[in-house]
Amino acid sequence: MAFLVGVQVVDIDGMAGCAMATGAGQTRPGTTTDHKLLCHANHAVAAGRAAVARLEGDMTVELNHTIVPSRDKAESARFYVRIFGFTYDGPLGHFEPVKIAAQALTLDFDEAEDFDAHHYAFKVSEAEFDDIFARVKAEGLAYGSEPRTPEDGEINRWGGGRGVYFRDPSGHLLELLTEDYTAELFEEIQSDIH
């Protein structure tokens, strides 16, 4: 049995047989139109709650993992641990995942023979920038101030922050930045680059 209280459907029989409603305008033998309406009301309330949660910011959607193609997945995992300080807990299936501690995100390295280089940007604090950039230089990696000049030996100071580009062992272009991009900043950068 289910009944409507205010705008909430209260189901006192567990899942109360919404499964008994078979489709638009149809019910199984032994069910009533009232029962079917309550089922529809129950679904509408659930959808309404989800919409309110999205509006209130209660819905949590986050990127959990992404597969990063690499020439040598173990070497790539070790590189990201050394440079960024990410966590590596060993293989997961055929992947070599590294975890970004501040997030639930893992970069799952997988070997591939042929792939396009990707771009991965990491927003960091000023102190983290100093630490990571020091490790980039200590490894003797080429670095640069722009995506088109990743080996000019300079950093950028876009938007009052700092940024730098360098490549990982598989050729992916990595970026450290201390300030988020905005439309205004992006226009400024584009005019500087061209």
DRENKOLPA-771738 format. One record per residue (C-alpha): x, y, z; residue number from 1; residue in one letter. Coordinates in Angstrom, 1 decimal. Example, Ala and Ser with C-alpha at 12.3 -4.5 7.8 and 13.67 -1.06 7.14 Angstrom:
<atoms>
(atom (12.3; -4.5; 7.8); 1; A) (atom (13.7; -1.1; 7.1); 2; S) 
</atoms>
This chain:
<atoms>
(atom (0.0; 0.0; 0.0); 1; M) (atom (1.2; 3.5; -0.8); 2; A) (atom (-0.4; 6.8; 0.0); 3; F) (atom (0.4; 10.5; -0.7); 4; L) (atom (1.4; 12.7; 2.3); 5; V) (atom (1.8; 16.3; 1.2); 6; G) (atom (4.1; 16.1; -1.8); 7; V) (atom (5.9; 13.0; -0.7); 8; Q) (atom (4.8; 9.5; -1.6); 9; V) (atom (5.2; 7.2; 1.4); 10; V) (atom (5.5; 3.6; 0.5); 11; D) (atom (4.5; 1.3; 3.4); 12; I) (atom (5.0; -2.0; 1.6); 13; D) (atom (8.7; -1.6; 0.5); 14; G) (atom (8.7; -1.0; -3.2); 15; M) (atom (4.9; -1.2; -3.2); 16; A) (atom (4.4; -2.7; -6.6); 17; G) (atom (5.3; 0.2; -8.9); 18; C) (atom (6.5; -2.7; -11.0); 19; A) (atom (2.9; -3.7; -11.2); 20; M) (atom (2.3; -0.7; -13.5); 21; A) (atom (3.2; -2.0; -17.0); 22; T) (atom (3.2; 1.2; -19.0); 23; G) (atom (1.2; 4.2; -20.2); 24; A) (atom (-2.5; 3.6; -19.6); 25; G) (atom (-2.0; -0.1; -18.6); 26; Q) (atom (-2.0; -1.9; -15.3); 27; T) (atom (-1.7; -5.5; -14.5); 28; R) (atom (-4.8; -7.3; -13.3); 29; P) (atom (-5.6; -6.6; -9.7); 30; G) (atom (-4.0; -3.1; -9.7); 31; T) (atom (-5.9; 0.1; -9.6); 32; T) (atom (-5.6; 3.4; -11.5); 33; T) (atom (-5.1; 5.0; -8.0); 34; D) (atom (-2.1; 2.7; -7.5); 35; H) (atom (-0.7; 3.6; -10.9); 36; K) (atom (-1.1; 7.3; -10.1); 37; L) (atom (0.8; 6.9; -6.9); 38; L) (atom (3.6; 5.1; -8.7); 39; C) (atom (3.8; 8.0; -11.1); 40; H) (atom (3.7; 10.5; -8.2); 41; A) (atom (6.5; 8.5; -6.5); 42; N) (atom (8.7; 8.7; -9.6); 43; H) (atom (7.9; 12.4; -10.0); 44; A) (atom (8.9; 13.1; -6.4); 45; V) (atom (12.2; 11.3; -6.9); 46; A) (atom (12.9; 13.3; -10.0); 47; A) (atom (12.0; 16.5; -8.2); 48; G) (atom (14.4; 15.7; -5.3); 49; R) (atom (17.2; 15.0; -7.8); 50; A) (atom (16.5; 18.4; -9.4); 51; A) (atom (16.5; 20.2; -6.1); 52; V) (atom (19.8; 18.4; -5.1); 53; A) (atom (21.4; 19.7; -8.3); 54; R) (atom (20.2; 23.2; -7.7); 55; L) (atom (21.4; 23.2; -4.1); 56; E) (atom (24.8; 21.8; -5.1); 57; G) (atom (24.2; 18.5; -3.2); 58; D) (atom (24.8; 16.4; -6.3); 59; M) (atom (28.4; 15.2; -6.4); 60; T) (atom (29.7; 14.3; -9.8); 61; V) (atom (33.4; 13.9; -10.1); 62; E) (atom (35.8; 12.4; -12.6); 63; L) (atom (37.0; 9.1; -11.1); 64; N) (atom (39.7; 8.0; -13.6); 65; H) (atom (41.0; 8.5; -17.0); 66; T) (atom (43.1; 6.2; -19.1); 67; I) (atom (46.4; 7.7; -20.2); 68; V) (atom (48.1; 6.0; -23.1); 69; P) (atom (51.8; 5.5; -22.7); 70; S) (atom (54.8; 3.8; -24.3); 71; R) (atom (55.8; 2.3; -20.9); 72; D) (atom (53.0; 2.4; -18.3); 73; K) (atom (55.3; 1.6; -15.3); 74; A) (atom (57.8; 4.3; -16.3); 75; E) (atom (54.9; 6.8; -16.7); 76; S) (atom (53.5; 5.9; -13.3); 77; A) (atom (56.9; 6.3; -11.7); 78; R) (atom (57.4; 9.7; -13.4); 79; F) (atom (54.1; 11.1; -12.1); 80; Y) (atom (54.9; 9.9; -8.6); 81; V) (atom (58.4; 11.5; -8.7); 82; R) (atom (57.3; 14.8; -10.3); 83; I) (atom (53.9; 15.4; -8.8); 84; F) (atom (54.0; 13.3; -5.6); 85; G) (atom (51.0; 11.3; -6.6); 86; F) (atom (50.3; 8.0; -4.9); 87; T) (atom (51.0; 4.6; -6.6); 88; Y) (atom (49.6; 1.5; -4.9); 89; D) (atom (50.6; -1.1; -7.5); 90; G) (atom (48.9; -2.4; -10.7); 91; P) (atom (45.1; -2.6; -11.1); 92; L) (atom (44.4; -5.2; -13.7); 93; G) (atom (46.5; -4.2; -16.6); 94; H) (atom (46.7; -0.5; -15.6); 95; F) (atom (49.3; 1.3; -13.7); 96; E) (atom (47.2; 3.9; -11.8); 97; P) (atom (48.4; 6.9; -9.9); 98; V) (atom (46.1; 8.7; -7.5); 99; K) (atom (45.8; 12.4; -7.2); 100; I) (atom (45.5; 12.7; -3.4); 101; A) (atom (43.3; 15.8; -3.3); 102; A) (atom (40.7; 14.1; -5.5); 103; Q) (atom (39.2; 10.7; -6.2); 104; A) (atom (40.9; 10.8; -9.6); 105; L) (atom (43.4; 8.3; -10.8); 106; T) (atom (45.4; 8.5; -14.0); 107; L) (atom (45.3; 4.9; -15.3); 108; D) (atom (48.4; 4.3; -17.5); 109; F) (atom (48.0; 1.8; -20.2); 110; D) (atom (50.5; 0.8; -22.9); 111; E) (atom (49.8; 1.7; -26.5); 112; A) (atom (51.9; 1.7; -29.6); 113; E) (atom (50.2; 4.5; -31.5); 114; D) (atom (48.4; 7.5; -29.9); 115; F) (atom (48.2; 11.2; -30.1); 116; D) (atom (49.9; 13.2; -27.4); 117; A) (atom (47.3; 14.6; -24.9); 118; H) (atom (47.4; 17.8; -22.8); 119; H) (atom (46.9; 17.5; -19.0); 120; Y) (atom (46.8; 20.7; -16.9); 121; A) (atom (47.2; 20.6; -13.1); 122; F) (atom (46.2; 23.6; -11.0); 123; K) (atom (48.6; 23.9; -8.0); 124; V) (atom (49.2; 26.3; -5.2); 125; S) (atom (52.2; 28.6; -5.4); 126; E) (atom (54.2; 26.4; -2.9); 127; A) (atom (53.3; 23.3; -5.0); 128; E) (atom (54.4; 25.1; -8.1); 129; F) (atom (57.8; 25.8; -6.6); 130; D) (atom (58.2; 22.1; -5.4); 131; D) (atom (57.1; 20.5; -8.7); 132; I) (atom (58.9; 23.0; -10.9); 133; F) (atom (62.1; 22.3; -8.9); 134; A) (atom (61.7; 18.6; -9.6); 135; R) (atom (61.1; 19.3; -13.3); 136; V) (atom (64.4; 21.2; -13.4); 137; K) (atom (66.2; 18.6; -11.3); 138; A) (atom (65.2; 15.9; -13.8); 139; E) (atom (66.6; 18.0; -16.6); 140; G) (atom (63.3; 18.2; -18.4); 141; L) (atom (62.8; 20.8; -21.1); 142; A) (atom (60.1; 23.3; -20.1); 143; Y) (atom (58.5; 26.4; -21.6); 144; G) (atom (56.0; 29.2; -21.1); 145; S) (atom (53.4; 28.4; -23.7); 146; E) (atom (51.9; 25.3; -25.4); 147; P) (atom (53.5; 26.2; -28.7); 148; R) (atom (56.9; 26.8; -27.0); 149; T) (atom (57.2; 24.1; -24.4); 150; P) (atom (61.0; 24.2; -24.5); 151; E) (atom (61.8; 27.9; -24.4); 152; D) (atom (63.1; 27.7; -20.8); 153; G) (atom (60.7; 30.3; -19.5); 154; E) (atom (57.5; 30.3; -17.3); 155; I) (atom (54.5; 32.5; -17.9); 156; N) (atom (52.8; 34.9; -15.5); 157; R) (atom (49.3; 34.9; -16.9); 158; W) (atom (46.6; 36.3; -14.7); 159; G) (atom (49.0; 37.2; -12.0); 160; G) (atom (49.9; 33.5; -11.4); 161; G) (atom (52.6; 31.3; -12.9); 162; R) (atom (52.4; 28.5; -15.5); 163; G) (atom (54.8; 26.2; -17.2); 164; V) (atom (54.6; 23.4; -19.8); 165; Y) (atom (56.7; 20.2; -20.1); 166; F) (atom (56.4; 16.7; -21.5); 167; R) (atom (56.1; 13.3; -19.8); 168; D) (atom (58.0; 10.3; -21.0); 169; P) (atom (55.3; 9.4; -23.5); 170; S) (atom (55.2; 12.9; -25.0); 171; G) (atom (52.0; 14.2; -23.3); 172; H) (atom (52.1; 18.0; -22.8); 173; L) (atom (51.7; 18.7; -19.1); 174; L) (atom (50.9; 22.1; -17.6); 175; E) (atom (51.2; 23.5; -14.2); 176; L) (atom (49.1; 26.6; -13.4); 177; L) (atom (48.4; 28.6; -10.3); 178; T) (atom (45.4; 30.6; -11.5); 179; E) (atom (42.3; 29.4; -13.3); 180; D) (atom (41.7; 30.6; -16.8); 181; Y) (atom (38.9; 33.1; -17.3); 182; T) (atom (37.4; 34.4; -20.6); 183; A) (atom (39.3; 37.7; -20.1); 184; E) (atom (42.6; 35.9; -19.3); 185; L) (atom (42.2; 33.6; -22.2); 186; F) (atom (41.7; 36.6; -24.6); 187; E) (atom (44.9; 38.2; -23.1); 188; E) (atom (46.8; 35.0; -23.6); 189; I) (atom (45.6; 34.5; -27.1); 190; Q) (atom (46.7; 38.1; -28.0); 191; S) (atom (50.2; 37.5; -26.4); 192; D) (atom (50.6; 34.2; -28.3); 193; I) (atom (49.7; 35.6; -31.7); 194; H) 
</atoms>
